[in-house]
Amino acid sequence: MQRRTLLKLSVLGVAGSLAGGLPLEAAPTAGSHEPAPDGKPHRFALGRQQFLLDERPFQVRSGEMHPIRIPPMYWRHRIRMAKAMGLNTIAIYIIWNTLESEPGVFDLSTGARDFVRFIELCAEEGMWVYLRPGPYVCAEWDFGGLPAYLLRDPHVRVRDKDDVRYMDAVRRYLDAIAPRIAPLMAGRGGPVLMLQVENEYASFGKDLSYLQQLQALWRERGIDGPFSISDGLAQIRDAKTYLPGTALGLDGDTDFATAQAIAGEMPVWVGEGYPGWLTHWGDARFQREDYASTLAQLLAAGHSFNLYVVHGGSNFGFGAGANANRDGGNFEPVITSYDYGAPIDERGAPTADYHRFRAMIGKTLKRPLPAVPATPEAAGFEPVTPAPWASLWDGLPAAKAVQRPQSNEELFGQNQGLVLYRKRVRGRTLDLRGVHDYATVFADGRYLDYVSRVQKPGLRTASDVALPAAEAEVMLDILIDSFGHVGYGPAIGDRKGLVGGARLDGRELLDWDVFSLPLDERHMSGLGPWREPPAALRPGLFFRAELAREAPADCYLDMSAWNKGYVWVNRRLLGRYWNLGPQQRLYCPASWWQGGTNEILVLDLHRTEAAPIGSAITLHD
């Protein structure tokens, strides 16, 4: 993503650019009472190059966290952690594809999807809210938050006001959430100060009228702002997509003087300041940033800011997205953890940066901050070794016959998970250049090799697989696993499966049997257990263990002895693991455990023998 480059460059020049624009009237901070949500209407306005709350200058000190990435039992704790750091606002993404699973099928109230309750908790804790409801959010989330059902249509154009299919879906989404947001706006007694029209559009397109239409759709639904946009300064300057009359949030930039020339009299602020950074599978280490000097200068100048993120949480289930170059090359899936190197770590503990930032903000405010909440209890367990329990190869669903391979979305309406391509062949060299994203290849049930779209040190880079010499045809099986859809930039929305077809000795292979293996609740309910496992096992096995815990508590599952696959705890999908690293431990919150017997289920795409599963209380040592 280009934002990393922007961040590195902008910090070098921050001292000379923070004071750009007209002088700010000082917001009341030193020793004074700062307004907080109280159930009464408040007027938040975009003043002359600054924010105003009830007609007085107001500094937004925001930290971002996403309800869907946090166990609901910890929502209040995480909000209190942000408040104790000296922040007065929580920034929230509402992620569309977590709320609408199929066209018109919404769930706005189950578990972590209940964004209204999260916002209400912010108000109860005296925190304002900066709301970022999409429709596109990026967030390193699958497809940038857009629903993957859009990809079933090969001709759909997302983030395009002239595509009726996309815009009809957007209207349906706004119809579902706008009535729940409207009562939460500050003008009606709620905590929501400002609503973002859309996210980082200049990194994708140049049609300002698209943003104007989205803004109009909100107004038609009773929400009249204030509105903001947020983007990289270079991108928005080149694309000319600043939306007049909105606050301009800078992502990774602090050149206020240049930005103010674009925004005119509207406020400019740091819409995303990065105290940490995302990590991809295959990165050499967990990413980190040093934001202390930038934050110090923002505080000294009185500028408003949003820390992206103050607390990241976890990409549970299939939530993790991916990045890629503009042409789809250099595909980089995001790890299951969204720790992000944030001031509040994945399981809610304060980091060294947290204490550093808290001291800096407290010194600026010149008043005591709330005490730092205690970190939730964590407890490990003795290593457990599961046993083979079921196989993907047993009880396959009915096959679908296709002449040429198609994407999973078009073929089955399948978002993520696995698909199996099967065909009898005779030949020597199989070419799989179109695998999205990881394939294991078998001949007559014998594992041959893998092909990976991810190209990182330690991985095989070739797309060809040698088949065994045979006098007769062999049964070729290509099992394809997917990562999240690209969620940033022009390559957004890459489809999954065998999208580029397959060739054998230079000839295109046609006429396949294809099996859908989505690893969803329905699929998982039809698995195992074996009565008598076959003597010869092949990769694609589920392993199961029972684990006794005296009481629920946070912990990490240590999967470092395993290869690549998925982990469920009590049939809830934690996410992916991969020995490619750098992540080897998956966070399991206390609410996923139960006192007494618990089930751990592992699907490994390479192992035929079990390995120990250990535990830890931190993401890494």
Secondary structure as GFF3:
##gff-version 3
##sequence-region A 1 621
A	DSSP	alpha_helix	3	12	.	.	.	ID=ss1
A	DSSP	alpha_helix	14	17	.	.	.	ID=ss2
A	DSSP	beta_strand	44	46	.	.	.	ID=ss3
A	DSSP	beta_strand	51	53	.	.	.	ID=ss4
A	DSSP	beta_strand	56	57	.	.	.	ID=ss5
A	DSSP	beta_strand	61	64	.	.	.	ID=ss6
A	DSSP	three_ten_helix	67	69	.	.	.	ID=ss7
A	DSSP	three_ten_helix	72	74	.	.	.	ID=ss8
A	DSSP	alpha_helix	75	84	.	.	.	ID=ss9
A	DSSP	beta_strand	89	93	.	.	.	ID=ss10
A	DSSP	three_ten_helix	96	98	.	.	.	ID=ss11
A	DSSP	beta_strand	100	102	.	.	.	ID=ss12
A	DSSP	beta_strand	105	106	.	.	.	ID=ss13
A	DSSP	three_ten_helix	111	113	.	.	.	ID=ss14
A	DSSP	alpha_helix	115	124	.	.	.	ID=ss15
A	DSSP	beta_strand	128	132	.	.	.	ID=ss16
A	DSSP	three_ten_helix	142	145	.	.	.	ID=ss17
A	DSSP	three_ten_helix	148	152	.	.	.	ID=ss18
A	DSSP	alpha_helix	164	181	.	.	.	ID=ss19
A	DSSP	three_ten_helix	182	184	.	.	.	ID=ss20
A	DSSP	three_ten_helix	186	188	.	.	.	ID=ss21
A	DSSP	beta_strand	192	199	.	.	.	ID=ss22
A	DSSP	three_ten_helix	201	203	.	.	.	ID=ss23
A	DSSP	alpha_helix	208	220	.	.	.	ID=ss24
A	DSSP	beta_strand	227	231	.	.	.	ID=ss25
A	DSSP	alpha_helix	233	239	.	.	.	ID=ss26
A	DSSP	beta_strand	247	251	.	.	.	ID=ss27
A	DSSP	alpha_helix	256	263	.	.	.	ID=ss28
A	DSSP	beta_strand	268	273	.	.	.	ID=ss29
A	DSSP	alpha_helix	292	301	.	.	.	ID=ss30
A	DSSP	beta_strand	305	307	.	.	.	ID=ss31
A	DSSP	beta_strand	322	323	.	.	.	ID=ss32
A	DSSP	beta_strand	332	333	.	.	.	ID=ss33
A	DSSP	alpha_helix	352	365	.	.	.	ID=ss34
A	DSSP	beta_strand	387	391	.	.	.	ID=ss35
A	DSSP	beta_strand	400	402	.	.	.	ID=ss36
A	DSSP	alpha_helix	408	412	.	.	.	ID=ss37
A	DSSP	beta_strand	418	425	.	.	.	ID=ss38
A	DSSP	beta_strand	429	431	.	.	.	ID=ss39
A	DSSP	beta_strand	435	436	.	.	.	ID=ss40
A	DSSP	beta_strand	438	443	.	.	.	ID=ss41
A	DSSP	beta_strand	446	452	.	.	.	ID=ss42
A	DSSP	beta_strand	464	466	.	.	.	ID=ss43
A	DSSP	beta_strand	474	481	.	.	.	ID=ss44
A	DSSP	beta_strand	497	498	.	.	.	ID=ss45
A	DSSP	beta_strand	503	504	.	.	.	ID=ss46
A	DSSP	beta_strand	507	508	.	.	.	ID=ss47
A	DSSP	beta_strand	512	517	.	.	.	ID=ss48
A	DSSP	alpha_helix	521	525	.	.	.	ID=ss49
A	DSSP	beta_strand	541	549	.	.	.	ID=ss50
A	DSSP	beta_strand	555	558	.	.	.	ID=ss51
A	DSSP	beta_strand	564	569	.	.	.	ID=ss52
A	DSSP	beta_strand	572	578	.	.	.	ID=ss53
A	DSSP	beta_strand	585	588	.	.	.	ID=ss54
A	DSSP	three_ten_helix	590	592	.	.	.	ID=ss55
A	DSSP	beta_strand	596	604	.	.	.	ID=ss56
A	DSSP	beta_strand	614	616	.	.	.	ID=ss57
###
